[in-house]
Amino acid sequence: MSAPPAPAPPVLSRRTFLAGTAGLALLAAGCTGSGGGGADEVTGEQAGRLDTQVAVQEELVAAYASAAAADPALAPDLAELATQASVQLDRLRAAAPSATRSGTASATPPAASTAAAPPAGSDVRAWLRERVVAAAASHAEACVDQSGARAALLGSVAAGLLGHGTVLA
């Protein structure tokens, strides 16, 4: 006896094809937003939180400079990371509504002035790593309260800083 013939491949009817394309069009329209046409609106609370993250990044850029000054042998290893942190700061400043209004971010919070340099005799790399990981955690936590591009930016900066933390480990 011979084997039974293979079943015919399913045929896509015109009705099924049209229904599927209409469904995809609706799905795509739903994923692109409300069609407000404007940029993502920022609430006062979101703006304040983003300003705080600008200050956190400013403190981190200063920490890189302090670490390089405290341990000149470490400076070449930090140069690229410090440049990346500075570029991230520029991007955060550009996204902060108050930075675009006034040309600069809001004042640094009081905690930012504490730990401006590594304690004498300490492990400078470990000191810097603590600051990098803390900044990454701060940005990651803040991105939850943002929306759109600002949330993506904070998440991206947080992920980049976690990479810095791994390099410094």
Buried (B, 14 or more C-beta within 10 A) or exposed (E): EEEEEEEEEEEEEEEEEEEEEEEEEEEEEEEEEEEEEEEEEBEEEBBBBBBBBBBBBBBBBBBBBBBBEBBEEBBEBBEEBBEBBBEBBEBBBEBBBBBEEEEEBBEBEEEBEEBEBBEEEEEBBEBBBBBBBBBBBBBBEBBEBBEEEBBEBBBBBBEBBBEBBEBBE
